[in-house]
Amino acid sequence: MPILKVEHVKKSFGNLNVLKDISFELNAGEVLSIIGPSGSGKSTLLRCITQLETIDGGLVQVDGKDMVLPGEKGAPVKYAPAKVLREIRLSTGLVFQNFNLFPHLTVLQNLCLAPVRVLGVSREQARETGRSLLKRMGLEGKEKAYPCELSGGQQQRVSIARALAMNPKILFFDEPTSALDPELTGEVLKIIKKLAEEKMTMVIVTHEMAFARDVADKVIFMDGGYIVEQGTPDFVFNQSGNERLSQFLSRFSKN
């Protein structure tokens, strides 16, 4: 059974149809890269799966649990009970473009807050886990620093550590390097590649084409609210022949 299953998902904001018919599956330990032009629905898809937005139609299953089921005979979709939605929410983590760290808390406090308040982990255990994660991120000695004292790349690595502190089964990234300059981008991509090598299940919306090709097991190309192409990185980047995809990749390479 796939750890993530999305079938015929639709999402509109008023008269604007952002997701028109999205279907894909992801197995545990796999990395999915989602590419496509701005406005194609990539970030909205992530927000729908992580419950930051509700969907209008379709099915979403996470870790074997039904999060949303289609309505019968044109009825609205049916979301799972609150308890199940909470379990699903706790099994996923989301890393934003703009870090979203609490500016008034130290790095270690940012990592410990949710495990203590949401999971009921002891403060001592949370601090121990937090320090271990900071070491994995190459941020030893930054426990007492505040976000404003860190570079953008360091802040994003703290954001990744904060998401991992909740021990998610699937980690989602919404353009994790878009707010960084090229030098700092490399720091963050190196961490994500390491997580991929450790078989962390991940869904990554990115404009870094070489990274999407190198780190992913599967790649989805979205345009206009649809999945236009999907497959292995080799197929999507080298063999597809889809005209819209080729146009996108050629324009991107020129930039």
ABEGO torsion letter per residue (X at the ends): XBABBBBGBBBBBEABBABABBBBBBBBGBBBBBBEBBGAGAAAAAAAAAGABBBABEBBBBGGBBABBBBBGGBBBBBBBAAAAAAAAAABBBBBAAGGBBAABBAAAAAAAAAAAAAGBBAAAAAAAAAAAAAAAGABGAAABBAAABBAAAAAAAAAAAAAAAGBABBBBBGAAAABBAAAAAAAAAAAAAAAAAGBBBBBBBABAAAAAAABABBBBBBGGBBABBEBAAAAAAAAGBAAAAAAAAAAAAX
